[in-house]
Amino acid sequence: MSSLALVVLALAACTAPTLSQEELIGTWVVSQSPADVPAEFGSATIEFTDEHAFAGAGCNGASGPYSVVGNRIRIDFWAASEVGCDPNLHEVEDLLYSGFTGLSVDGEEIVMPTSAGEARFIREG
């Protein structure tokens, strides 16, 4: 095998897996919370429709249009509701909002890099 072929194979092995928006559609629930966050983080969800992503934990919520680029989920702009809630829910929602635009896919999980550390979500089911 030529050295060029080996380089091409090596680069192909490092390429991020791709997925379609159709594969994201549905509700995703927490499989791993960041350390030292309120227990209410476990109620957080991310939901994808064919055009929008939504994140929330039972009080307020954020949403925006999204696209998929390789293993990245791009949310370029979003809006959130802001009503009075339990202080722990507000903290959880702030964490969700801190990572909402940095979502990626790792195997069967969505990874969210929050300001308190990494959170992971799996498809509800």
N, C-alpha and C positions, 0 to 999 in steps of 0.2 A: 504494500500500500504506500502511495506517495506521501510525503510529508504534508503537502497541501490537503490531501484527503483527511489526514489525521487532525489537522487544525480545524477543518470544517466540522468534523465529528465532535471535537472537543467543544467548539463554540455552540453547537446544537445542543449538547448536553447541559450547557449552562443557561440556555434560554429559558426565561420564565414561562410557565404554562399559560396558555390563553384560555379564556372562558367567555361565553357569550352572555349578554344581558338576560337572555331567556333562562340560563342556568341559575341566575341569582334570584329570579322572581319567587317571592314567598317570604315567610317570616323566619328570622334567625334569632336564636336565644343565646344567652351567656353560657359558655362552657368553662371560662376561666376569667375571674375578676382580677383587677390589679390588687396588689397587697394594700392592706390598711385603708380600705374604702368602706363606706356604709354597706350593711348587708343588703340594702335595697338595690344595690347595683345588680344583684341577681335577677331582678325583674325587668331589666333593660332589654329592649328588642331593637332590631334593625329589620325593616321591611322594605322589599323592593317590588315595585310594579314594573310594567314595561317601560316607564319613563321616569319615575321618581323614586328616591330613597327617603325613608322616614326613620328617625331614631327617637326613642323616648323611654320613659320608665314609669309611666302611669299618671303623670300630671301634665307637664308641658311636652312639646315635641318639636323636632326640627325636620325640615324636608327641603329637598331640592332635586333638580334634574341630575342625572348621572350618566356616565359612559364607562365602558370597560376598555382598558388599554393594557394588554398582556395580563399580568396578575394584579394590576392596580384598578381600583374603582375610583374614578374621578368625579368629584362633586365640586364644581367650580364656584357655585354660590348657593346659599341656602337661607332660609328664614325660620325663626322659631317663635312659638307662642311664649308668653311670659306672664303667668298668673301666679298668685300666691299658693305655695304648696308647703308641705312638711319640709323643714330645713335639710333633712337627709336626702330627700328627693331632689331638692335644688342642687345639692352637692353632686349627686349622681348625674343629673342632667348637665351640669357644667363639665363634668368629666366626659360625657358623651359628646358634647359639642366640641371639646378640645381635640377630639380625634376623628370627628365626622368626615373631614376632608382628607384624611390620610389612610383610608381603608385599603387593604390588600387581601389577597387570597393565598392561603398556605394549605395545600391539600384540600381537605373537606371543611376548613374553617375560614372565617373572615377574621382578620387581625385588625385591631383598632389601637393605635398608639396614643393612649390618653396622657394627660399631664401627670397622672399618678403611676403610669406604667402600662404595660400591654394588657389589653383585654382580648378575649377570643370568643367567637360566636359560631354556633353550629346551626344547621337547618333544623327548624322545629319539625317534630314528626314523631 
